[in-house]
Amino acid sequence: MSESEHTADVTVDARGSACPGPLMDLIGKVKSVDEGTVVELLTGDEGSKNDVPEWVEEAGHDLLGIVDEGDYYALYVKKT
């Protein structure tokens, strides 16, 4: 695993799940955590790179970054 500049408070491992699974898992987790929590979503689904930023903007949270880990992506979302 590569080093990331982001530190997650909680991780949602949705690797192996197809769209819209990773996004739905992320939404469920974000709803259950406190404001200011950084949620890391691990996903191999290419669509998540587009779906998650769109949802984050609509929901008013902060997308901290997307890291390509080779065979999956790590997306970092801060609940606001």
Summary of the structure (lengths in Angstrom):
residues: 80
radius of gyration: 11.2
end to end distance: 27.6
largest distance: 30.4
contacts: 232
relative contact order: 0.28
helix: 30%
strand: 29%
